Amino acid sequence: MKLINIPLVDWSNGIIMIAVFAFVVIALIAVLVSLMNSGKRR
């Protein structure tokens, strides 16, 4: 009887999700930095 090896992580989909998440985080940080810089210029 052969055991079916099911991977716990689907890397083809996981890498895409991690890239999208990282892009969203970087975008939010960029927005926060731009807001802080615009606030200091008063």
C-alpha positions as CSV (number, residue, x, y, z in Angstrom):
1,M,0.0,0.0,0.0
2,K,1.5,3.3,-1.1
3,L,1.0,6.3,1.0
4,I,-0.1,9.5,-0.8
5,N,2.3,12.3,0.1
6,I,0.2,15.5,0.4
7,P,2.4,18.7,0.7
8,L,1.4,20.9,3.6
9,V,2.4,24.1,1.6
10,D,1.5,24.8,-2.0
11,W,4.6,26.9,-2.9
12,S,3.3,28.1,-6.3
13,N,0.3,29.8,-4.6
14,G,2.2,30.6,-1.3
15,I,4.9,32.6,-3.0
16,I,2.3,34.7,-4.8
17,M,0.3,35.3,-1.6
18,I,3.5,36.3,0.3
19,A,4.5,38.7,-2.6
20,V,1.1,40.3,-2.6
21,F,1.2,40.7,1.2
22,A,4.7,42.2,1.2
23,F,3.6,44.6,-1.6
24,V,0.6,45.7,0.5
25,V,2.7,46.2,3.7
26,I,5.3,48.2,1.7
27,A,2.6,50.4,0.2
28,L,1.1,51.1,3.7
29,I,4.5,52.0,5.1
30,A,5.1,54.4,2.1
31,V,1.7,56.0,2.8
32,L,2.5,56.5,6.5
33,V,6.0,57.9,5.7
34,S,4.5,60.4,3.2
35,L,1.8,61.4,5.6
36,M,4.4,62.0,8.3
37,N,6.6,64.0,6.0
38,S,3.7,66.1,4.8
39,G,2.7,66.8,8.4
40,K,6.2,68.1,9.3
41,R,6.1,70.7,6.5
42,R,3.5,72.9,8.1
